[in-house]
Structure formats: structure tokens, C-alpha cells
Amino acid sequence: MQRQTTRPDTGTDRTEQTRGEPTLSKDELFEILKNRRRRDVLTNLDANGGSAILGEMAEYIAAKENDIEVSTLSSSQRKRVYIGLYQCHLPKMANYGIVDFDKGRGTIALRPTATLFGPYLDAESVVLDDNVGSIVGRRTSAAAAVALLVAAGLAGVPVLSALPAAGWAVVSTVALLACALEDQLT
């Protein structure tokens, strides 16, 4: 059974399951996912049993953002992330029912609604599969081949120079269309 509610903080409609199953609207999911720090919070909490201390979370994210070890963080790097998490990101996530955030104790814990983000967060760690890599490789090779042919023709290489500049414009346009058509067919 479902019921429609409106979140007072956002004015957006969302469907809630009356059985207590966690739900968020697409807008709410994407609102949370659009920020790298919020995604990092969810990933870190998931990797650490669902709970963390704010200071440790800030250090983890600051180190990740600065591509350095936690031990080499400056106090300003820690503070910048800590303040952002404390004032903005964690309260927003708590408001959506994704985490429990106790400002006084600095504790963060995942709520059942956080399970909705799993498929989206796992997608970030996926490396391009062989099929996608081969398509990119084919397109790069085709683009390089067309570029070399056009450059050689315009530079006056025998046989290729017989085609006028307008002809090379047609050749490159047809090559682009072929790549676009491949997108439509795959």
C-alpha cells in the first residue's frame, strides 16, 4: 500500500510504503547523489559497518579530496571538510532519513533508507567493461584514420590530393555520421 506525502523541507512529492519500506523520490535520490562528499559519506559508512565519528569521516574525505594520506592533512584541510559535513551534508542526509546524525556527539549511522543508494554507488567503482572499451578504441582509431587521410590529402600527398578540400569535408562528415549511427544501432 502506498501513500503520497510532501516533504516540508523541499516541497517535493514522494511515495512512501506504509509497510515501513524505505523510499525516496528520484529527485531526492539525485539530490543526495549529486554531491561527491555525500557519496563518499555513504561509501565510507557502508565500508565501516554503517557508523562513524564525524572527525574521522572528515579526515577520510579530506584525504581523498586532496589525494594524500590522513597523516599528512593540514588542520585547514580537515576543518574545511568538517564544517561542510557538519553544517550542510549530514543534516541534509539526516533530514531525508538516510543517516542518523547526532551533532552533539558527532556520531553518524546509516538508516535503512541508505540501501536505496547501493546500486548507484557501486556503479562508480566499475571500470569500463571490454565492450565499452572496444567501442571507444574503434572510434578513436576511426577518428585518427580520418584525420590522417584528410591531413595527407590537404598536404598534397599524391592520389589523396586529387580530392578537393570540399571532398575531404564530405569524407570527415560521413565518418562522423557513421560514428553517430553506430550509437543508434548499439
CYANA upper distance limits for C-alpha pairs under 8 A (distance plus 0.5 A):
  1 MET  CA     17 GLN  CA      6.60
  1 MET  CA     18 THR  CA      6.33
  1 MET  CA     19 ARG  CA      7.89
  2 GLN  CA     15 THR  CA      6.89
  2 GLN  CA     16 GLU  CA      6.17
  2 GLN  CA     17 GLN  CA      5.32
  2 GLN  CA     18 THR  CA      6.35
  3 ARG  CA     15 THR  CA      6.33
  3 ARG  CA     16 GLU  CA      6.10
  3 ARG  CA     17 GLN  CA      7.23
  3 ARG  CA     18 THR  CA      7.51
  4 GLN  CA     13 ASP  CA      7.22
  4 GLN  CA     14 ARG  CA      6.41
  4 GLN  CA     15 THR  CA      5.30
  4 GLN  CA     16 GLU  CA      6.94
  5 THR  CA     13 ASP  CA      6.21
  5 THR  CA     14 ARG  CA      6.15
  5 THR  CA     15 THR  CA      6.89
  5 THR  CA     16 GLU  CA      7.71
  6 THR  CA     11 GLY  CA      6.26
  6 THR  CA     12 THR  CA      6.05
  6 THR  CA     13 ASP  CA      4.97
  6 THR  CA     14 ARG  CA      6.78
  7 ARG  CA     11 GLY  CA      5.72
  7 ARG  CA     12 THR  CA      6.23
  7 ARG  CA     13 ASP  CA      7.03
  7 ARG  CA     14 ARG  CA      8.02
  8 PRO  CA     12 THR  CA      8.48
 12 THR  CA     27 ASP  CA      8.40
 13 ASP  CA     25 SER  CA      7.80
 14 ARG  CA     23 THR  CA      8.41
 14 ARG  CA     24 LEU  CA      6.77
 14 ARG  CA     25 SER  CA      5.50
 15 THR  CA     23 THR  CA      7.44
 15 THR  CA     24 LEU  CA      7.66
 15 THR  CA     25 SER  CA      7.36
 16 GLU  CA     20 GLY  CA      8.30
 16 GLU  CA     21 GLU  CA      8.08
 16 GLU  CA     22 PRO  CA      7.93
 16 GLU  CA     23 THR  CA      6.35
 16 GLU  CA     24 LEU  CA      8.14
 17 GLN  CA     21 GLU  CA      6.02
 17 GLN  CA     22 PRO  CA      7.75
 17 GLN  CA     23 THR  CA      7.58
 22 PRO  CA    112 PRO  CA      6.78
 22 PRO  CA    113 THR  CA      5.12
 22 PRO  CA    116 LEU  CA      8.13
 23 THR  CA    113 THR  CA      6.94
 23 THR  CA    116 LEU  CA      7.93
 24 LEU  CA     28 GLU  CA      6.35
 24 LEU  CA     29 LEU  CA      6.70
 24 LEU  CA     96 TYR  CA      8.47
 24 LEU  CA    113 THR  CA      8.29
 25 SER  CA     29 LEU  CA      6.75
 26 LYS  CA     30 PHE  CA      6.57
 27 ASP  CA     31 GLU  CA      6.43
 28 GLU  CA     32 ILE  CA      6.89
 28 GLU  CA     96 TYR  CA      8.25
 29 LEU  CA     33 LEU  CA      6.68
 29 LEU  CA    117 PHE  CA      8.01
 30 PHE  CA     34 LYS  CA      6.21
 31 GLU  CA     35 ASN  CA      8.13
 32 ILE  CA     38 ARG  CA      6.86
 32 ILE  CA     39 ARG  CA      8.01
 32 ILE  CA     93 MET  CA      7.68
 33 LEU  CA     38 ARG  CA      7.16
 33 LEU  CA     39 ARG  CA      6.38
 34 LYS  CA     39 ARG  CA      8.49
 35 ASN  CA     39 ARG  CA      6.98
 36 ARG  CA     40 ASP  CA      6.63
 37 ARG  CA     41 VAL  CA      6.63
 37 ARG  CA     61 ILE  CA      7.54
 37 ARG  CA     85 LEU  CA      8.43
 37 ARG  CA     89 HIS  CA      8.07
 38 ARG  CA     42 LEU  CA      6.86
 38 ARG  CA     89 HIS  CA      6.80
 38 ARG  CA     90 LEU  CA      8.33
 38 ARG  CA     93 MET  CA      8.39
 39 ARG  CA     43 THR  CA      6.67
 39 ARG  CA    121 LEU  CA      7.56
 40 ASP  CA     44 ASN  CA      6.43
 40 ASP  CA     61 ILE  CA      7.32
 41 VAL  CA     45 LEU  CA      6.53
 41 VAL  CA     57 MET  CA      7.69
 41 VAL  CA     61 ILE  CA      8.34
 42 LEU  CA     46 ASP  CA      6.56
 42 LEU  CA    110 LEU  CA      8.40
 42 LEU  CA    114 ALA  CA      8.02
 43 THR  CA     47 ALA  CA      6.68
 43 THR  CA    121 LEU  CA      7.55
 44 ASN  CA     48 ASN  CA      6.67
 44 ASN  CA     57 MET  CA      8.13
 45 LEU  CA     49 GLY  CA      6.85
 45 LEU  CA     50 GLY  CA      5.05
 45 LEU  CA     51 SER  CA      5.95
 45 LEU  CA     52 ALA  CA      6.94
 45 LEU  CA    109 ALA  CA      7.81
 45 LEU  CA    110 LEU  CA      7.35
 46 ASP  CA     50 GLY  CA      5.58
 46 ASP  CA     51 SER  CA      8.41
 46 ASP  CA    110 LEU  CA      8.35
 48 ASN  CA     52 ALA  CA      7.77
 50 GLY  CA    109 ALA  CA      6.06
 50 GLY  CA    110 LEU  CA      5.61
 51 SER  CA    107 THR  CA      7.89
 51 SER  CA    108 ILE  CA      5.99
 51 SER  CA    109 ALA  CA      4.71
 51 SER  CA    110 LEU  CA      6.83
 52 ALA  CA     56 GLU  CA      7.57
 52 ALA  CA     57 MET  CA      7.08
 52 ALA  CA    107 THR  CA      6.53
 52 ALA  CA    108 ILE  CA      5.78
 52 ALA  CA    109 ALA  CA      7.06
 53 ILE  CA     57 MET  CA      6.69
 53 ILE  CA    106 GLY  CA      6.20
 53 ILE  CA    107 THR  CA      5.25
 53 ILE  CA    108 ILE  CA      6.61
 54 LEU  CA     58 ALA  CA      6.57
 54 LEU  CA     82 TYR  CA      7.81
 54 LEU  CA     85 LEU  CA      8.48
 54 LEU  CA     86 TYR  CA      8.32
 54 LEU  CA    106 GLY  CA      5.50
 54 LEU  CA    107 THR  CA      6.41
 54 LEU  CA    108 ILE  CA      7.20
 55 GLY  CA     59 GLU  CA      6.79
 55 GLY  CA     82 TYR  CA      7.29
 55 GLY  CA    106 GLY  CA      7.93
 56 GLU  CA     60 TYR  CA      6.67
 57 MET  CA     61 ILE  CA      6.74
 58 ALA  CA     62 ALA  CA      6.42
 58 ALA  CA     78 ARG  CA      6.66
 58 ALA  CA     79 LYS  CA      8.41
 58 ALA  CA     81 VAL  CA      6.03
 58 ALA  CA     82 TYR  CA      5.46
 58 ALA  CA     85 LEU  CA      7.77
 59 GLU  CA     63 ALA  CA      6.48
 59 GLU  CA     70 VAL  CA      6.58
 59 GLU  CA     73 LEU  CA      8.20
 59 GLU  CA     78 ARG  CA      6.24
 59 GLU  CA     81 VAL  CA      8.31
 59 GLU  CA     82 TYR  CA      8.42
 60 TYR  CA     64 LYS  CA      6.73
 60 TYR  CA     70 VAL  CA      7.15
 61 ILE  CA     65 GLU  CA      6.52
 61 ILE  CA     81 VAL  CA      7.66
 62 ALA  CA     66 ASN  CA      6.58
 62 ALA  CA     70 VAL  CA      8.27
 62 ALA  CA     73 LEU  CA      7.99
 62 ALA  CA     77 GLN  CA      6.65
 62 ALA  CA     78 ARG  CA      6.40
 62 ALA  CA     81 VAL  CA      6.50
 63 ALA  CA     67 ASP  CA      6.20
 63 ALA  CA     68 ILE  CA      5.57
 63 ALA  CA     69 GLU  CA      6.12
 63 ALA  CA     70 VAL  CA      5.74
 63 ALA  CA     73 LEU  CA      7.06
 64 LYS  CA     68 ILE  CA      7.13
 64 LYS  CA     69 GLU  CA      8.46
 68 ILE  CA     72 THR  CA      7.17
 68 ILE  CA     73 LEU  CA      7.70
 69 GLU  CA     73 LEU  CA      7.41
 73 LEU  CA     77 GLN  CA      6.74
 73 LEU  CA     78 ARG  CA      7.23
 74 SER  CA     78 ARG  CA      6.98
 75 SER  CA     79 LYS  CA      6.48
 76 SER  CA     80 ARG  CA      6.48
 77 GLN  CA     81 VAL  CA      7.14
 78 ARG  CA     82 TYR  CA      6.51
 79 LYS  CA     83 ILE  CA      6.48
 80 ARG  CA     84 GLY  CA      6.90
 81 VAL  CA     85 LEU  CA      6.63
 82 TYR  CA     86 TYR  CA      6.47
 83 ILE  CA     87 GLN  CA      6.32
 83 ILE  CA     88 CYS  CA      8.42
 84 GLY  CA     88 CYS  CA      6.01
 84 GLY  CA     89 HIS  CA      6.96
 85 LEU  CA     89 HIS  CA      5.28
 85 LEU  CA     90 LEU  CA      5.92
 86 TYR  CA     90 LEU  CA      6.49
 86 TYR  CA     91 PRO  CA      7.59
 86 TYR  CA    103 LYS  CA      7.84
 87 GLN  CA     91 PRO  CA      7.22
 88 CYS  CA     92 LYS  CA      6.69
 89 HIS  CA     93 MET  CA      6.69
 90 LEU  CA     94 ALA  CA      6.51
 90 LEU  CA     99 VAL  CA      8.07
 90 LEU  CA    101 PHE  CA      7.04
 91 PRO  CA     95 ASN  CA      6.49
 91 PRO  CA    101 PHE  CA      7.48
 92 LYS  CA     96 TYR  CA      6.93
 93 MET  CA     97 GLY  CA      6.91
 93 MET  CA     98 ILE  CA      5.83
 93 MET  CA     99 VAL  CA      6.36
 94 ALA  CA     98 ILE  CA      6.14
 94 ALA  CA     99 VAL  CA      5.36
 94 ALA  CA    100 ASP  CA      6.04
 94 ALA  CA    101 PHE  CA      6.60
 97 GLY  CA    111 ARG  CA      7.22
 97 GLY  CA    113 THR  CA      6.97
 98 ILE  CA    110 LEU  CA      6.72
 98 ILE  CA    111 ARG  CA      5.74
 98 ILE  CA    112 PRO  CA      7.60
 98 ILE  CA    113 THR  CA      5.66
 98 ILE  CA    114 ALA  CA      5.52
 99 VAL  CA    108 ILE  CA      7.02
 99 VAL  CA    109 ALA  CA      5.84
 99 VAL  CA    110 LEU  CA      4.92
 99 VAL  CA    111 ARG  CA      5.53
 99 VAL  CA    114 ALA  CA      7.78
100 ASP  CA    107 THR  CA      8.36
100 ASP  CA    108 ILE  CA      6.14
100 ASP  CA    109 ALA  CA      5.60
100 ASP  CA    110 LEU  CA      6.86
100 ASP  CA    111 ARG  CA      7.14
101 PHE  CA    106 GLY  CA      7.63
101 PHE  CA    107 THR  CA      6.31
101 PHE  CA    108 ILE  CA      5.17
101 PHE  CA    109 ALA  CA      7.18
102 ASP  CA    106 GLY  CA      6.01
102 ASP  CA    107 THR  CA      5.78
102 ASP  CA    108 ILE  CA      7.14
103 LYS  CA    107 THR  CA      7.56
110 LEU  CA    114 ALA  CA      6.75
114 ALA  CA    118 GLY  CA      7.98
117 PHE  CA    121 LEU  CA      6.68
118 GLY  CA    122 ASP  CA      6.57
119 PRO  CA    123 ALA  CA      6.88
120 TYR  CA    124 GLU  CA      7.61
121 LEU  CA    125 SER  CA      7.97
122 ASP  CA    126 VAL  CA      7.39
128 LEU  CA    132 VAL  CA      6.52
128 LEU  CA    133 GLY  CA      6.60
129 ASP  CA    133 GLY  CA      6.67
130 ASP  CA    134 SER  CA      6.46
131 ASN  CA    135 ILE  CA      6.84
132 VAL  CA    136 VAL  CA      6.79
133 GLY  CA    137 GLY  CA      6.56
134 SER  CA    138 ARG  CA      6.54
135 ILE  CA    139 ARG  CA      6.68
136 VAL  CA    140 THR  CA      6.59
137 GLY  CA    141 SER  CA      6.60
138 ARG  CA    142 ALA  CA      6.55
139 ARG  CA    143 ALA  CA      6.52
139 ARG  CA    179 CYS  CA      7.48
140 THR  CA    144 ALA  CA      6.60
141 SER  CA    145 ALA  CA      6.60
142 ALA  CA    146 VAL  CA      6.68
142 ALA  CA    175 ALA  CA      8.39
143 ALA  CA    147 ALA  CA      6.54
143 ALA  CA    175 ALA  CA      8.31
144 ALA  CA    148 LEU  CA      6.63
145 ALA  CA    149 LEU  CA      6.68
146 VAL  CA    150 VAL  CA      6.54
146 VAL  CA    171 VAL  CA      8.37
146 VAL  CA    172 SER  CA      6.96
146 VAL  CA    175 ALA  CA      7.85
147 ALA  CA    151 ALA  CA      6.53
147 ALA  CA    172 SER  CA      8.38
148 LEU  CA    152 ALA  CA      6.43
149 LEU  CA    153 GLY  CA      6.50
149 LEU  CA    160 LEU  CA      8.10
150 VAL  CA    154 LEU  CA      6.59
150 VAL  CA    168 TRP  CA      6.35
150 VAL  CA    172 SER  CA      8.10
151 ALA  CA    155 ALA  CA      6.43
152 ALA  CA    156 GLY  CA      6.92
152 ALA  CA    157 VAL  CA      6.01
152 ALA  CA    160 LEU  CA      7.31
152 ALA  CA    161 SER  CA      8.05
153 GLY  CA    157 VAL  CA      6.14
153 GLY  CA    158 PRO  CA      8.39
153 GLY  CA    159 VAL  CA      8.46
153 GLY  CA    160 LEU  CA      4.96
153 GLY  CA    161 SER  CA      4.94
153 GLY  CA    162 ALA  CA      8.14
153 GLY  CA    163 LEU  CA      7.57
153 GLY  CA    168 TRP  CA      8.16
154 LEU  CA    160 LEU  CA      8.41
154 LEU  CA    161 SER  CA      6.69
154 LEU  CA    165 ALA  CA      7.19
155 ALA  CA    161 SER  CA      7.80
156 GLY  CA    160 LEU  CA      7.57
156 GLY  CA    161 SER  CA      5.22
157 VAL  CA    161 SER  CA      5.99
158 PRO  CA    162 ALA  CA      7.80
159 VAL  CA    163 LEU  CA      8.47
163 LEU  CA    167 GLY  CA      6.23
163 LEU  CA    168 TRP  CA      7.41
164 PRO  CA    168 TRP  CA      7.21
165 ALA  CA    169 ALA  CA      6.92
166 ALA  CA    170 VAL  CA      6.94
167 GLY  CA    171 VAL  CA      6.76
168 TRP  CA    172 SER  CA      6.65
169 ALA  CA    173 THR  CA      6.61
170 VAL  CA    174 VAL  CA      6.57
171 VAL  CA    175 ALA  CA      6.76
172 SER  CA    176 LEU  CA      6.81
173 THR  CA    177 LEU  CA      6.71
174 VAL  CA    178 ALA  CA      6.62
175 ALA  CA    179 CYS  CA      6.93
176 LEU  CA    180 ALA  CA      6.79
177 LEU  CA    181 LEU  CA      6.45
178 ALA  CA    182 GLU  CA      6.67
179 CYS  CA    183 ASP  CA      7.12
180 ALA  CA    184 GLN  CA      7.20
181 LEU  CA    185 LEU  CA      6.84
182 GLU  CA    186 THR  CA      6.64
